[in-house]
C-alpha cells in the first residue's frame, strides 16, 4: 500500500433527481474529497451544467479516504457502470454499501497507526537484533499468513480469468466496452552506455560518488506460494499464461471485437473477482503493517518476519543532468527513441446488463 493511501477526507454517495418530475435516477456516484473540504462543495461542482439535481445521500469521514473509495469500488464492482457511477437503489445502499463502508472505516481507524509506523520505520536503520515472538506477535503472524494465503487464492482466480480475456483479445484492438488497448511511444532517452563507450575519458568527469542509502525489504518467513497451496491451480494458471499472445502496435489499425454472450460472461466473472481480491489484500496489508509496527527497529522476529534496514554503499553514478547542461549538442547526439509498448486494460466495470455469476462454483474448476 502506497503512502498516498494515508489521506484523510470524506467519501460521499450522490444520486440525481429530475428537477421537473422529481424522478430519482437509477445511478449513484461514489466519490471522495480530500482533507477538510466538504462533500457538498464537490456536489455543487457536479451540479454546474447538470440538468438534474445532485443529492448527497451519505457522507463518511475516513483517515484513508482514497483507500476506502477503491475498496468500495472493487467490492461492489458488479454494480459498477462507468467512472464512479453505480447502479444501486436506496434499499441496497442502506443494506449493503453503508455497513461495508462503516466496517472498512473501523478497520482503517484500527490500523492507520500501524501504517504510519511502517512509513517511519522505513527511514530508520535496524538494530540488528533478531528476537523471539511475543504472544501478541504470534497471533498477528497467524492472521497475516492466513490472510496472505486467502489473497493468493483470490488473485489466482482473477489471474485465471484475466489470461482468458487476453487470449480472447488475440490480435484485435480490444473488446467493445470491456477491454481497451493503450499504445504508447516511450520518451526519448539518453543512451548512457553508448556515450560512455565512445567517450570514456570525458564520461569519467561526470561520474560522481553517491552517499550510502538506507534500504531493506520486508520478508515474511515461511510464506507459501500458490504452488504450495494448490499445485493443480498453479499449473493451470502457468499454462494459461504461456498462451497469452504478445500484443503489438499492429492491433492499433484493427477494430475491437464485438462483445457477445461468451465474452460478457468471462468479463462479468473478472469484475466479480475484484471483490475477493480487495477484501483479502486489505486484510493482508493491515496485518503485515501491524507486524512491522510491532517489530519496531529490530531486524526480525524469529520464524515470522525479517526487515533489515541498513545503509548500503552506492555505486558511483553518471550525472546525466550536469552533462546535458555542459554539452547539450553531444547529449542530443546520443538520444535514442523510446520503445513502443501496448497495455491491455480490462475494465473494472460493466457497460452491459447484469449477468448472474457463481464465482465460487467457477473457482472449483481452477482449484480441483
ABEGO torsion letter per residue (X at the ends): XBAAABBBEBBBBBBBBBAAAGBBBABBBBBBBBEABBAAAAAAAAABGBABBBBBABBBBBABAAAAAAAAAAAAAAABABEABBBBBAAAAAAAAAAAAAAAAAAAAAAAAAAAAAAAAAABBBAGBBBBBBAAAAAAAAAAAAAAAAAAAAAAAAAAAAAAAAAAAEABBEBBGABBBBBBBBBBBBBAAAAAAABAAAAAAABBBBBBBBBEBBBBBGBBBAAAABAAAAAAAAAAAAABBBBBAAAAABBBBBBBAAAAAAAAAAAAAAAAAAAAAAAAAAAAAAAAAAAEABABBBGABBBBBBBBBBBBBBBAAAAAAABAAAAAAABBBBBBBBBBBBBABBABBBBBBBAAAAAAAAAX
